[in-house]
Amino acid sequence: MRAAFVLRVAFAPPARLLAGILVCMLVSIPGLHCGAARGAEIITMPLSDADSAVILLTGEIEISDGERFRQATARYPKAAVILGSLGGNLFAALEIGTQIRMRNYATAVLGGSVCTSACAIAWLGGTRRFIATGAMIGFHAAYTGHGDQAKESGQANAVLGAYLTTLGLPFQAVAFITKAPPDGISWLTPAIADREGIDVSSPDVLDKAPSRTQLEPLLKALLEPAKPAPPLSPPSSASSPAIRYVVDGLALGDKVRFDSAEHSTYRCGPSEKFPDFIWCHRKQQGSVNGKDILTSNSILHDRAGVAWYINRYMEPAFFGPGHMMQEIDRLSAVFGHRPRLCWMPERNQHPQLPQVSGDNDSRQRRIEELERQNAETRLQLDNPLVQIFDPDSSAHASVEIAARNREIQKLRQQSGGGPGMKAVIAVWGEVALQQLSDAEVAAVAERRDFNGLLVSYLGDLEQSAKAGAPLYRLAGGAGFVWAASSDADGTGVLRFLASDTGRFSRNP
């Protein structure tokens, strides 16, 4: 059954729904390009400088609209996306939202317009999000089926949760976005957005439908905040990326927004490895769709605040069949070219890999015991009396479960990833991977110092080294790296980063 993500609540949308405000008003303006009648209406309105545009997206979002959106917007380095829709297909919305985020586009919903369900998921992709007074933005959990047969989909919600965390949203925001059932909705206001940690702005220019003479100022008002801050010195043509590599809304070569609420969660100090650079890091523990997840972020920026390394790590991450390649395909569509893929060798195909010492049977027994303890802890938390008489137990249990999950992951890594383990590193742009020598891998395994910033298949560098999995050092110019692993149950780790080591490396 195809996963659906369509609003199923009975209410009358406002008369000034965006499809009636702008589409009819703009169809006669020269330079507009409209999508096909099937699926969402996608209209591009170029600005006078030709490389900027406003994208209007209205109507029900269909499965093919992700590709149609990519084709319609491919020529515009800068854009703002104005949305108005009651929803549609989840996976198309995820693809649209991912493209919006990777291209550093802004998103907006005008006053009196409705953007719910899949539309709201795509709107979240904006690196700057605008919500007008009177705009209606609503969320609910992903589901399959229609009408009385609609049921929440655990698999679709897992994919949705992963998307939301990759946008840099805090766990309380993810919980808010996915808490409403298929026949309900959680409405977002600027006050609720502030409470849940969702960055939004509410400029007055969006509060009413613009006239034709107001369109150009409106579009410029939306695009102006999305223009990146210039770097300290102009990058050379050899290392300047034609495509913007973005992680959590921060693009490689842009200045860190020190005054943002997002940056206040980081701890920063002088880098030990790279003189004259600042290293910022944070860790967050939370739960998404009942899954306890640890995320960590790192930024390396120069004294002027320009970021040359931006990293995000998630443990555990959850993948369904084919999800790895689907994500790689989606990123390839954003970047406009295929990546260089490095798959982790299998031991039976590469006997030269060192065998892992120790008793794998005892590791498996320990994993089973930890999983049993996690199941018991979750069962206790399901008892409503626990919530009444011991309200602090939930937070304490979450910490315990997360600690066990980390131990489980390390035990699997020590076993070489476990049966059915798949792992891949995908590389776009000019970034290069230099494989470490045996002596360097041994230094990592023994927690001795090593040069540069490293990438592994299995996430934890020390455990990867002990498991005999290859390790790589980041080198080369500007680019994007996506590394993921998954065992037979679909559980693994995910790391993605943007890096330009030519800007900070002292040990090429």
C-alpha positions as a printed NumPy array, in Angstrom:
array([[  0.   ,   0.   ,   0.   ],
       [  1.395,   3.386,  -0.93 ],
       [  2.268,   5.566,   2.049],
       [ -0.037,   8.568,   2.157],
       [  0.272,  11.802,   4.029],
       [ -2.939,  13.653,   3.295],
       [ -4.97 ,  15.813,   5.662],
       [ -8.187,  14.036,   6.724],
       [ -9.951,  16.572,   8.938],
       [-13.226,  18.237,   8.147],
       [-12.882,  21.992,   7.987],
       [-13.526,  24.705,   5.431],
       [-10.263,  26.32 ,   4.259],
       [-10.199,  30.119,   4.183],
       [-11.464,  31.729,   1.023],
       [ -8.043,  33.248,   0.4  ],
       [ -6.332,  29.909,  -0.009],
       [ -3.079,  30.563,  -1.855],
       [ -4.213,  28.801,  -5.007],
       [ -6.903,  31.451,  -5.323],
       [ -4.69 ,  34.358,  -4.32 ],
       [ -1.604,  34.085,  -6.46 ],
       [ -2.061,  31.465,  -9.162],
       [ -4.979,  33.236, -10.84 ],
       [ -3.325,  36.61 , -10.352],
       [  0.008,  35.615, -11.864],
       [ -0.866,  33.428, -14.811],
       [ -0.715,  36.329, -17.259],
       [  2.661,  37.697, -16.087],
       [  5.461,  37.085, -18.644],
       [  8.251,  34.811, -17.494],
       [  6.11 ,  32.516, -15.364],
       [  6.509,  28.782, -15.838],
       [  3.703,  26.527, -14.646],
       [  3.817,  22.829, -13.902],
       [  1.534,  20.245, -15.402],
       [ -2.073,  20.027, -14.292],
       [ -1.438,  16.638, -12.62 ],
       [ -0.158,  16.995,  -9.058],
       [  0.737,  20.241,  -7.36 ],
       [  0.814,  23.535,  -9.258],
       [  4.437,  24.706,  -9.396],
       [  4.987,  28.235, -10.692],
       [  8.352,  29.99 , -10.891],
       [  8.547,  33.785, -10.963],
       [ 12.067,  35.051, -11.809],
       [ 13.256,  38.319, -10.324],
       [ 14.959,  41.054, -12.293],
       [ 18.442,  39.693, -11.518],
       [ 17.507,  36.406, -13.282],
       [ 19.245,  34.062, -10.815],
       [ 16.604,  34.609,  -8.095],
       [ 12.989,  33.563,  -8.103],
       [  9.919,  32.913,  -6.023],
       [  8.423,  29.463,  -6.356],
       [  4.686,  29.091,  -5.796],
       [  3.563,  25.589,  -4.803],
       [ -0.166,  24.937,  -4.442],
       [ -2.551,  22.008,  -4.605],
       [ -2.245,  18.371,  -3.602],
       [  1.329,  17.053,  -3.591],
       [  1.708,  13.869,  -5.639],
       [  4.534,  11.328,  -5.699],
       [  6.051,  12.786,  -8.902],
       [  6.155,  16.362,  -7.589],
       [  9.581,  15.953,  -5.993],
       [ 11.17 ,  15.491,  -9.406],
       [  8.97 ,  18.198, -10.965],
       [ 10.047,  20.628,  -8.232],
       [ 13.707,  19.811,  -8.863],
       [ 13.348,  20.474, -12.6  ],
       [ 11.418,  23.716, -12.074],
       [ 13.944,  25.177,  -9.618],
       [ 17.259,  23.828, -10.953],
       [ 18.273,  27.122, -12.621],
       [ 17.819,  29.351,  -9.542],
       [ 20.652,  29.572,  -6.956],
       [ 18.437,  31.76 ,  -4.736],
       [ 14.718,  31.403,  -4.188],
       [ 11.856,  31.704,  -1.754],
       [  9.117,  29.07 ,  -1.835],
       [  5.559,  30.214,  -1.019],
       [  3.315,  27.269,  -0.179],
       [ -0.402,  26.663,   0.104],
       [ -1.755,  23.106,   0.144],
       [ -3.833,  20.69 ,   2.202],
       [ -1.154,  18.006,   1.887],
       [ -0.396,  14.97 ,  -0.227],
       [  2.327,  12.359,  -0.542],
       [  4.847,  12.244,   2.302],
       [  7.871,  11.106,   0.343],
       [  7.405,  13.777,  -2.324],
       [  7.198,  16.359,   0.48 ],
       [ 10.404,  15.016,   2.021],
       [ 12.161,  15.3  ,  -1.337],
       [ 10.913,  18.861,  -1.857],
       [ 11.877,  19.849,   1.689],
       [ 15.343,  18.319,   1.261],
       [ 15.918,  20.215,  -1.987],
       [ 14.778,  23.453,  -0.328],
       [ 17.197,  22.944,   2.566],
       [ 20.19 ,  21.924,   0.45 ],
       [ 19.722,  24.938,  -1.841],
       [ 19.368,  27.327,   1.097],
       [ 15.903,  28.487,  -0.007],
       [ 13.487,  30.37 ,   2.244],
       [  9.881,  29.195,   2.732],
       [  6.739,  31.198,   3.517],
       [  2.992,  30.879,   4.036],
       [  0.949,  34.031,   3.379],
       [ -1.758,  35.468,   5.611],
       [ -5.054,  33.633,   5.165],
       [ -3.398,  30.662,   3.445],
       [ -3.417,  27.026,   4.555],
       [ -0.375,  24.729,   4.55 ],
       [ -0.973,  21.446,   6.323],
       [  0.247,  17.873,   6.398],
       [  2.778,  17.191,   3.61 ],
       [  2.838,  20.9  ,   2.7  ],
       [  3.943,  21.788,   6.226],
       [  6.674,  19.135,   6.071],
       [  8.054,  20.72 ,   2.886],
       [  7.78 ,  24.211,   4.451],
       [ 10.013,  23.081,   7.323],
       [ 12.848,  22.579,   4.838],
       [ 13.407,  26.335,   4.539],
       [ 16.68 ,  27.609,   5.978],
       [ 14.556,  30.613,   6.948],
       [ 10.861,  30.026,   7.557],
       [  8.223,  32.755,   7.373],
       [  4.7  ,  32.524,   8.759],
       [  2.281,  35.4  ,   8.311],
       [ -0.38 ,  36.532,  10.737],
       [ -3.457,  34.454,   9.949],
       [ -1.524,  31.703,   8.145],
       [ -2.599,  28.156,   9.051],
       [  0.229,  25.609,   9.284],
       [ -0.634,  22.181,  10.665],
       [  0.988,  18.801,  11.295],
       [  0.02 ,  15.226,  12.055],
       [  1.612,  11.786,  12.024],
       [  2.233,   9.926,   8.768],
       [ -0.256,   7.193,   7.864],
       [ -1.357,   4.746,   5.205],
       [ -4.841,   4.139,   3.876],
       [ -7.783,   6.51 ,   3.574],
       [-10.863,   7.452,   5.574],
       [-11.792,   4.969,   8.275],
       [ -8.965,   2.692,   7.091],
       [ -6.253,   5.27 ,   7.824],
       [ -3.601,   3.919,  10.203],
       [ -0.369,   5.402,  11.431],
       [  2.679,   3.975,   9.679],
       [  5.657,   3.255,  11.918],
       [  7.993,   2.996,   8.939],
       [  6.83 ,   6.281,   7.4  ],
       [  7.055,   8.059,  10.768],
       [ 10.596,   6.729,  11.246],
       [ 11.59 ,   8.257,   7.894],
       [  9.791,  11.478,   8.827],
       [ 11.547,  11.619,  12.202],
       [ 14.939,  11.148,  10.551],
       [ 14.179,  13.994,   8.113],
       [ 13.136,  16.323,  10.932],
       [ 16.261,  15.645,  12.97 ],
       [ 18.486,  16.195,   9.943],
       [ 16.909,  19.654,   9.66 ],
       [ 18.338,  20.355,  13.113],
       [ 14.96 ,  20.457,  14.877],
       [ 15.066,  19.633,  18.602],
       [ 13.338,  16.529,  19.875],
       [ 10.431,  18.444,  21.403],
       [  9.71 ,  19.892,  17.954],
       [  9.76 ,  16.417,  16.385],
       [  7.321,  15.204,  19.059],
       [  4.987,  18.153,  18.394],
       [  5.041,  17.627,  14.619],
       [  4.196,  13.91 ,  14.823],
       [  1.881,  13.733,  17.845],
       [ -1.519,  14.352,  16.189],
       [ -3.325,  11.239,  14.848],
       [ -4.332,  10.918,  11.166],
       [ -7.749,  12.46 ,  11.826],
       [ -6.331,  15.296,  13.952],
       [ -3.951,  18.182,  13.528],
       [ -1.507,  20.27 ,  15.575],
       [ -1.61 ,  23.913,  14.522],
       [  1.573,  25.961,  14.566],
       [  1.674,  29.608,  15.643],
       [  4.737,  31.822,  16.151],
       [  4.328,  31.422,  19.921],
       [  4.146,  27.623,  19.685],
       [  7.091,  27.604,  17.286],
       [  9.147,  29.543,  19.827],
       [  8.124,  27.129,  22.584],
       [  8.994,  24.042,  20.543],
       [ 12.295,  25.367,  19.173],
       [ 11.233,  25.895,  15.528],
       [ 12.859,  29.037,  14.115],
       [ 10.299,  31.213,  12.299],
       [  9.846,  34.888,  11.388],
       [  6.61 ,  36.826,  10.906],
       [  7.196,  39.858,   8.637],
       [  4.23 ,  42.175,   8.081],
       [  4.754,  42.046,   4.313],
       [  3.213,  38.557,   4.268],
       [  0.006,  39.401,   6.108],
       [ -2.081,  40.059,   3.017],
       [ -2.132,  39.016,  -0.607],
       [  0.148,  41.333,  -2.626],
       [ -0.929,  43.333,  -5.604],
       [  1.008,  43.099,  -8.852],
       [  3.044,  46.194,  -8.037],
       [  3.969,  44.714,  -4.637],
       [  5.238,  41.393,  -5.937],
       [  8.843,  42.393,  -6.585],
       [  9.31 ,  44.031,  -3.138],
       [  7.668,  40.997,  -1.526],
       [ 10.002,  38.572,  -3.226],
       [ 13.072,  40.631,  -2.376],
       [ 11.94 ,  40.879,   1.252],
       [ 11.802,  37.088,   1.439],
       [ 15.072,  36.495,  -0.356],
       [ 17.153,  39.144,   1.366],
       [ 17.566,  37.278,   4.689],
       [ 18.511,  34.094,   2.83 ],
       [ 21.549,  35.664,   1.147],
       [ 24.691,  34.15 ,   2.679],
       [ 27.116,  36.312,   4.584],
       [ 30.3  ,  36.857,   2.546],
       [ 33.384,  34.924,   3.667],
       [ 36.385,  36.701,   5.134],
       [ 38.185,  36.532,   1.789],
       [ 36.83 ,  35.546,  -1.64 ],
       [ 37.331,  31.807,  -2.195],
       [ 39.533,  30.721,  -5.053],
       [ 37.897,  29.24 ,  -8.119],
       [ 39.578,  25.903,  -7.377],
       [ 37.781,  25.413,  -4.063],
       [ 34.602,  27.471,  -4.456],
       [ 31.696,  25.023,  -4.794],
       [ 29.188,  25.632,  -7.565],
       [ 26.675,  23.969,  -5.253],
       [ 26.039,  25.024,  -1.676],
       [ 26.748,  22.213,   0.791],
       [ 24.401,  22.702,   3.74 ],
       [ 24.079,  20.91 ,   7.094],
       [ 21.319,  21.981,   9.509],
       [ 20.766,  25.252,   7.654],
       [ 24.438,  26.329,   7.762],
       [ 26.223,  26.314,   4.411],
       [ 29.894,  25.683,   3.928],
       [ 31.642,  29.065,   3.652],
       [ 28.857,  30.985,   5.408],
       [ 29.179,  32.777,   8.721],
       [ 27.859,  31.133,  11.861],
       [ 24.821,  32.961,  13.276],
       [ 26.179,  33.544,  16.776],
       [ 23.018,  35.369,  17.9  ],
       [ 20.693,  32.463,  17.012],
       [ 18.983,  30.233,  19.561],
       [ 20.421,  27.269,  17.67 ],
       [ 24.026,  28.329,  18.262],
       [ 23.423,  28.92 ,  21.977],
       [ 23.23 ,  25.136,  22.466],
       [ 26.864,  24.666,  21.333],
       [ 30.   ,  24.702,  23.493],
       [ 32.883,  26.397,  21.682],
       [ 36.609,  26.841,  22.238],
       [ 39.953,  27.013,  20.409],
       [ 40.622,  23.959,  18.244],
       [ 43.437,  21.717,  19.495],
       [ 44.202,  20.389,  16.014],
       [ 43.816,  23.521,  13.911],
       [ 45.403,  26.751,  15.235],
       [ 43.427,  29.967,  14.738],
       [ 40.172,  28.002,  14.353],
       [ 37.232,  27.537,  16.752],
       [ 35.665,  24.137,  17.451],
       [ 31.985,  24.044,  18.455],
       [ 30.187,  20.896,  19.59 ],
       [ 26.915,  19.773,  21.142],
       [ 25.166,  16.523,  22.074],
       [ 21.426,  15.999,  22.423],
       [ 19.54 ,  13.003,  23.794],
       [ 15.902,  12.495,  22.892],
       [ 13.233,  10.186,  21.547],
       [ 11.62 ,  10.074,  18.102],
       [  8.565,   7.855,  17.566],
       [  9.474,   5.82 ,  20.645],
       [ 13.095,   5.397,  19.545],
       [ 15.821,   6.821,  21.792],
       [ 18.36 ,   8.711,  19.668],
       [ 21.629,  10.491,  20.415],
       [ 22.627,  13.272,  18.026],
       [ 25.814,  15.302,  17.979],
       [ 26.863,  18.303,  15.892],
       [ 30.252,  19.878,  15.266],
       [ 31.341,  23.091,  13.538],
       [ 34.858,  24.279,  12.774],
       [ 34.981,  27.989,  11.914],
       [ 37.685,  30.618,  11.548],
       [ 38.104,  33.731,  13.688],
       [ 35.702,  35.624,  11.429],
       [ 32.999,  33.004,  12.065],
       [ 33.129,  31.408,   8.59 ],
       [ 32.332,  27.665,   8.802],
       [ 34.6  ,  25.269,   6.886],
       [ 33.488,  22.016,   8.516],
       [ 29.885,  21.202,   9.552],
       [ 29.016,  17.733,  10.861],
       [ 25.933,  15.89 ,  12.155],
       [ 25.873,  12.388,  13.661],
       [ 22.878,  10.227,  14.702],
       [ 22.97 ,   7.022,  16.75 ],
       [ 21.066,   4.848,  16.276],
       [ 19.631,   5.551,  12.838],
       [ 16.928,   3.397,  11.264],
       [ 16.762,   2.303,   7.637],
       [ 14.139,   0.347,   5.752],
       [ 14.851,  -1.72 ,   2.625],
       [ 16.406,   0.486,  -0.025],
       [ 16.381,   3.628,   2.13 ],
       [ 20.133,   4.181,   1.869],
       [ 20.098,   4.333,  -1.913],
       [ 16.903,   6.398,  -1.905],
       [ 18.623,   9.034,   0.221],
       [ 21.739,   8.929,  -1.957],
       [ 19.559,   9.335,  -5.058],
       [ 17.76 ,  12.295,  -3.504],
       [ 20.996,  14.038,  -2.575],
       [ 22.336,  13.358,  -6.068],
       [ 19.303,  15.117,  -7.522],
       [ 20.004,  18.117,  -5.278],
       [ 23.716,  18.279,  -6.169],
       [ 23.143,  17.512,  -9.846],
       [ 25.614,  14.608, -10.112],
       [ 26.225,  11.126,  -8.779],
       [ 28.584,  10.546,  -5.826],
       [ 31.649,   8.372,  -5.478],
       [ 30.494,   5.37 ,  -3.428],
       [ 32.668,   3.353,  -1.044],
       [ 30.944,   0.232,   0.323],
       [ 32.394,  -1.482,   3.39 ],
       [ 34.065,  -4.765,   2.34 ],
       [ 32.524,  -8.006,   3.559],
       [ 34.887, -10.295,   5.448],
       [ 34.043, -13.389,   3.444],
       [ 34.906, -11.509,   0.256],
       [ 38.005,  -9.823,   1.679],
       [ 39.828, -12.276,   3.977],
       [ 42.743,  -9.824,   4.207],
       [ 40.73 ,  -7.772,   6.701],
       [ 41.872,  -8.604,  10.252],
       [ 39.555, -10.822,  12.207],
       [ 38.019,  -9.442,  15.358],
       [ 39.359, -10.93 ,  18.546],
       [ 37.041, -12.052,  21.293],
       [ 33.972, -14.241,  21.616],
       [ 31.187, -13.095,  19.289],
       [ 28.758, -15.483,  20.966],
       [ 29.257, -13.738,  24.303],
       [ 28.764, -10.364,  22.598],
       [ 25.51 , -11.58 ,  21.084],
       [ 24.301, -12.829,  24.474],
       [ 25.116,  -9.452,  25.997],
       [ 23.227,  -7.681,  23.191],
       [ 20.173,  -9.869,  23.787],
       [ 20.324,  -9.141,  27.535],
       [ 20.527,  -5.374,  26.947],
       [ 17.605,  -5.496,  24.503],
       [ 15.589,  -7.483,  27.059],
       [ 16.309,  -4.844,  29.73 ],
       [ 15.223,  -2.088,  27.341],
       [ 11.968,  -3.936,  26.626],
       [ 11.266,  -4.288,  30.367],
       [ 11.996,  -0.609,  30.973],
       [  9.617,   0.467,  28.204],
       [  6.926,  -1.884,  29.566],
       [  7.208,  -0.298,  33.012],
       [  6.883,   3.174,  31.51 ],
       [  3.649,   2.132,  29.804],
       [  2.06 ,   1.714,  33.253],
       [  0.037,   4.911,  33.942],
       [  0.593,   4.523,  37.708],
       [  4.317,   5.023,  37.159],
       [  3.646,   8.356,  35.486],
       [  1.415,   9.435,  38.378],
       [  3.553,   8.373,  41.352],
       [  7.026,   8.649,  39.835],
       [  6.981,  11.362,  37.122],
       [ 10.785,  11.57 ,  37.086],
       [ 11.097,   7.938,  36.046],
       [ 10.523,   8.704,  32.37 ],
       [ 13.587,  10.929,  32.073],
       [ 15.702,   8.508,  34.107],
       [ 14.578,   5.529,  32.024],
       [ 15.33 ,   7.386,  28.807],
       [ 18.924,   7.881,  29.94 ],
       [ 19.216,   4.186,  30.839],
       [ 17.808,   3.053,  27.486],
       [ 20.11 ,   5.396,  25.583],
       [ 23.157,   4.084,  27.478],
       [ 22.183,   0.491,  26.673],
       [ 21.643,   1.385,  23.01 ],
       [ 25.147,   2.844,  22.816],
       [ 26.595,  -0.317,  24.353],
       [ 24.623,  -2.453,  21.889],
       [ 25.968,  -0.423,  18.968],
       [ 29.563,  -0.759,  20.181],
       [ 29.169,  -4.511,  20.676],
       [ 27.907,  -4.824,  17.106],
       [ 30.842,  -2.775,  15.859],
       [ 33.287,  -4.985,  17.771],
       [ 31.805,  -7.944,  15.922],
       [ 32.621,  -6.281,  12.6  ],
       [ 29.14 ,  -4.884,  12.252],
       [ 27.284,  -8.112,  12.848],
       [ 25.453, -10.357,  10.354],
       [ 23.878,  -8.561,   7.414],
       [ 25.73 ,  -5.302,   8.116],
       [ 25.813,  -2.864,   5.209],
       [ 27.725,   0.392,   5.264],
       [ 28.478,   3.021,   2.643],
       [ 30.269,   6.346,   2.36 ],
       [ 29.033,   8.642,  -0.429],
       [ 31.15 ,  11.627,  -1.509],
       [ 30.122,  14.627,  -3.636],
       [ 32.227,  17.571,  -4.799],
       [ 35.981,  18.017,  -4.411],
       [ 36.313,  16.461,  -0.968],
       [ 38.618,  13.414,  -0.958],
       [ 39.065,  10.429,   1.362],
       [ 42.579,   9.225,   2.257],
       [ 42.646,   5.708,   3.728],
       [ 44.676,   5.431,   6.942],
       [ 47.65 ,   3.138,   7.159],
       [ 47.696,   0.152,   9.525],
       [ 49.882,   2.123,  11.944],
       [ 47.452,   5.046,  11.921],
       [ 44.465,   2.718,  12.466],
       [ 46.299,   1.171,  15.433],
       [ 46.842,   4.651,  16.885],
       [ 43.104,   5.334,  16.663],
       [ 42.274,   1.978,  18.27 ],
       [ 44.632,   2.785,  21.15 ],
       [ 43.23 ,   6.311,  21.563],
       [ 46.506,   7.889,  20.541],
       [ 46.591,  11.181,  18.639],
       [ 45.962,  11.245,  14.89 ],
       [ 46.084,  13.94 ,  12.221],
       [ 43.054,  15.502,  10.602],
       [ 39.345,  14.697,  10.726],
       [ 38.347,  11.08 ,  10.166],
       [ 35.375,   9.22 ,   8.679],
       [ 34.454,   5.568,   9.286],
       [ 31.776,   3.165,   8.121],
       [ 30.577,   2.236,  11.605],
       [ 30.427,   5.614,  13.315],
       [ 32.588,   5.234,  16.417],
       [ 36.202,   5.684,  15.268],
       [ 37.815,   3.654,  18.053],
       [ 35.44 ,   0.727,  17.724],
       [ 35.703,   0.827,  13.928],
       [ 39.487,   0.602,  14.211],
       [ 39.232,  -2.34 ,  16.618],
       [ 36.775,  -4.067,  14.261],
       [ 39.258,  -3.777,  11.393],
       [ 36.992,  -1.567,   9.248],
       [ 38.813,   0.947,   7.006],
       [ 39.192,   4.532,   8.266],
       [ 39.583,   7.615,   6.082],
       [ 40.956,  11.123,   6.553],
       [ 39.129,  14.084,   5.003],
       [ 41.197,  15.869,   2.355],
       [ 40.725,  17.825,  -0.878],
       [ 38.39 ,  20.751,  -1.419],
       [ 34.765,  21.594,  -0.767],
       [ 32.247,  18.781,  -0.77 ],
       [ 29.657,  16.707,   1.054],
       [ 30.01 ,  13.29 ,   2.712],
       [ 27.133,  10.968,   3.69 ],
       [ 28.072,   7.846,   5.683],
       [ 25.574,   5.272,   6.952],
       [ 25.537,   1.734,   8.32 ],
       [ 22.679,  -0.674,   8.922],
       [ 22.457,  -4.21 ,  10.296],
       [ 19.981,  -6.886,   9.242],
       [ 17.306,  -5.262,  11.459],
       [ 17.757,  -1.847,   9.831],
       [ 19.561,  -0.326,  12.836],
       [ 22.832,   1.559,  12.415],
       [ 24.345,   5.02 ,  12.479],
       [ 24.2  ,   8.046,  10.177],
       [ 26.721,  10.838,   9.673],
       [ 26.765,  13.591,   7.081],
       [ 29.056,  16.573,   6.769],
       [ 30.211,  19.444,   4.6  ],
       [ 33.936,  20.126,   4.566],
       [ 36.651,  22.115,   2.811],
       [ 39.878,  20.878,   4.408],
       [ 41.959,  23.145,   2.199],
       [ 40.777,  25.996,   4.397],
       [ 41.972,  24.586,   7.714],
       [ 44.158,  21.503,   7.279],
       [ 47.758,  21.801,   8.479],
       [ 48.553,  18.15 ,   7.699],
       [ 47.562,  17.43 ,   4.085]])
